[in-house]
Amino acid sequence: MPVMRSERELILASKEFAVESPIRSWLELLITLAALAGTLSMIFLFDNLLIRIPLSVLCGLLYVRLFVIYHDYRHRAILKNSIIAPVLMKFIGLWVLAPEQIWNRSHEHHHNNNSKLTMSGIGSYPTISKTRFNTLTPAQRKLYLVNRHPLTILFGYLTLFVYWLNLKSFMESPRRHFDSLGSLLLHGSAIAIIWMYAGPATALLAWVVPFFIMSAMGAYLFYCQHNFPGARFAEGQQWSYINAALQSTSFMVMSPVMRWFTASIGFHHVHHLNSRIPFYRLEEALHTMPELHGAGTTSWNPLEVYRCLRLKVWDEEKGELTPL
């Protein structure tokens, strides 16, 4: 059994992998964009639903991959010295309903507060102790449970991306989150234009269904990577950045195909150890650093999904997430 290195030593060791290959980064992005362009084109060209529906699903999976690549860019893990990337990524952020301002603010908060008990849920899902839950008013309990409800995750396109990331942000601070309005207008306009010129079926298959899939998968990935059996939550001086990465963030076991579509985001505990590691080097870091081998695991297995979704509060006595 390897001796556990100190927090500082682990961070320093991880920096070896926080070096990108700009050519590799561009290839990964351009291949994804080309696949998306081809898939969308075929949805418009074909009339047969037996062809169009699988293409719509494929488009949704490609959006998941594009989102994670965008997420890596916002972490300055890839393309950080590019002149072209900032303009392209601004548009992609609007396209995937994660505009720069709100995404940077909420996601940075998430990385700095992962596994802390919180009612606000900024950049994450609210998670509080069982004791605190029992002190909430009926209305507060209802809101808390709605925010963690499986249907909220399933309909993440509307609940998390359209409403929480964009509409709510813009309404609370129009100047600060003007790009959120741009993202909403882009989506509304795209649906209206496609509906008008290509019909409702094409609008659903070329836009609504792919983004529904992207948002539902993204919302669940974000949930299960920090809400799983064995996850640890802490407050005050008991919390540490390294423990939050290694004990409170999961390694999601996936097939090679799903690893590709999710741009290796399943190696999430590695990403939380050092968010500057490019997605295509996370697995390399995992195999090289023995301290990363003991993370809790999740998967797409329906039983595993159920086990994650039923967790509601942190039980202080048991020291674990539990159902109510």
Buried (B, 14 or more C-beta within 10 A) or exposed (E): EEEEBEBEEBBEBBEBBBEBEEEEBBEBBEEBBEBBEBBBEBBEEEEEEEEBEEBBBBBBBBBBBBBBBBBBBBBEBBBBEBEEBEEBBBEBBBBBBBBBBBBBBBBBBBBEBBBBBBBEBEBBBBBBBBEBBEEBEEEBBEEBBEBBBBEBBBBBBEBBBBBBBBBBBBEEEEEEBEBBBBBBEBBEEBBEEBBEEBEEBBBBBBBBBBBBBBBBBBBBBBBBBBBBBEBBBBEEEEBEBBBBBBBBBBBBBBEEEBBBBBBBBBBBBBBBBBBBBBBBBBBBBBEEBEBBEEBBBBBBEEEBBEBBBBBBBBBBEEEBBBEE
